Amino acid sequence: MINILGQINLMLANLVGKRKSKPVVNKNLTVNQSKAQAYDKILTRQEYQTKFPNFCNDNHLVCRDCQSQDIKEWGLTSRDDEKRVHSCSHCGQVLWRSEK
């Protein structure tokens, strides 16, 4: 369980780290609040399809980085979380977000 949470934190840190400006850190935020802020910056499935139309084949989305069709889905803060993050199983790229 700790390993999966570490991977989630790393993916979210990588996502936030791709911004050009240094993020403002609010030390009063909890870990879940920080994850929620990062989650809001991830594209929705519809936004992903619109922004990357070449990576949608017969209504199946593929990774924009490595073109893998193996996409995993996980909860933002726990396995049963309503907020879901979809990422590539091959390269780890965070692709889009959804809600149950």
Residue, then its C-alpha position, 0 to 999 in steps of 0.5 A: m500500500i505504501n509503495i502505491l501511495g509513493q507512486i501516486n505522490l511521485m506521479l502528481a509531483n511530476l505532473v506539477g513539476k512540469r510547470k514552468s513557474k515554481p509553484v507556491v507552496n502552502k504549508n497549511l494544506t494537508v496531503n489530501q488537499s494538495k492531491a485535490q489541487a493537483y487532481d484539478k489540473i489533470l485533463t478530463r477524459q473529454e479534454y484529453q480526447t479534444k487535445f489529443p485526437n490522434f490518440c483515440n482509436d475506436n473510442h479507446l484512448v492510448c497514451r500520448d507519450c508511448q502509445s500504449q493501450d494499457i491504461k490503469e485507473w486508481g483512486l486519488t486518495s484511496r482505492d474507493d475514492e470517487k475521484r479517479v486518475h488514469s495513467c499509462s501502465h507502461c510509462g507512468q504518464v498521468l493521462w486524464r481524470s474522472e469521477k465514478 
